Amino acid sequence: MKEIPKKLKSFLTALIVLNVVFLGTIIYILGFYEKDIAQFDRIDIKNKEGANRVVISNENHIPNPIIDGKEYQRRMTPAGIIFYDKRGDERGGIAISEADDMNFNAIAFDYQNADAIGMYAQDNLITNYFKAGITINDKDLSGKPGYNINRINLVTENGNASLVMKDANEVPRLVLKVDSLGTPSIEMYDKDGVPTWKP
């Protein structure tokens, strides 16, 4: 029978020892520290320069938005996940929040200065009100923080579905609807928002 080479034998022995140590560590952690490692208020994932790339947080520790290196006050404090570019500027995220009687949940991806596209769902905890939709924005080339030009909204609200397309001044120009009774309609408007065609 051929003898196992000394180097291979040493490698296999080290591999077995490392596996035993690894498994022992996992068992120890799960056995004694399960609650501690499962509960965090916030987790920051950083790049090698120390800038945040991903933050996972509860509503008490969610960071304020950072745009072009400047921190701004957040309008609401959700729990969620925030994505950052390599400079540390916010570029989107997932938000789960409650305000008074309303739940509001959203996923957003940003241009450099504000939201580019967002998907959201909200409902009232007391009434039967609900709304869900997708919003798509043009980039505001002036670079004004927190503002972009809303162009497209696809929404269902209390059973009424609509697709609203706007011009660069955010004036609705074409609206497609199907109401809660199943009645479809198409509406067109001029640049001042005055109806030019309705069924």
Secondary structure, 3 states (H helix, E strand, C coil): CCCCCHHHHHHHHHHHHHHHHHHHHHHHHHHHCHHHHHCCCEEEEECCCCCEEEEEECCCCCCCCEECCEECCCCCCCEEEEEECCCCCEEEEEEEEEECCEEEEEEEEECCCCEEEEEEEEEECCCCCEEEEEEEEECCCCCCCCCCEEEEEEEEECCEEEEEEECCCCCEEEEEEECCCCCEEEEEECCCCCEEECC
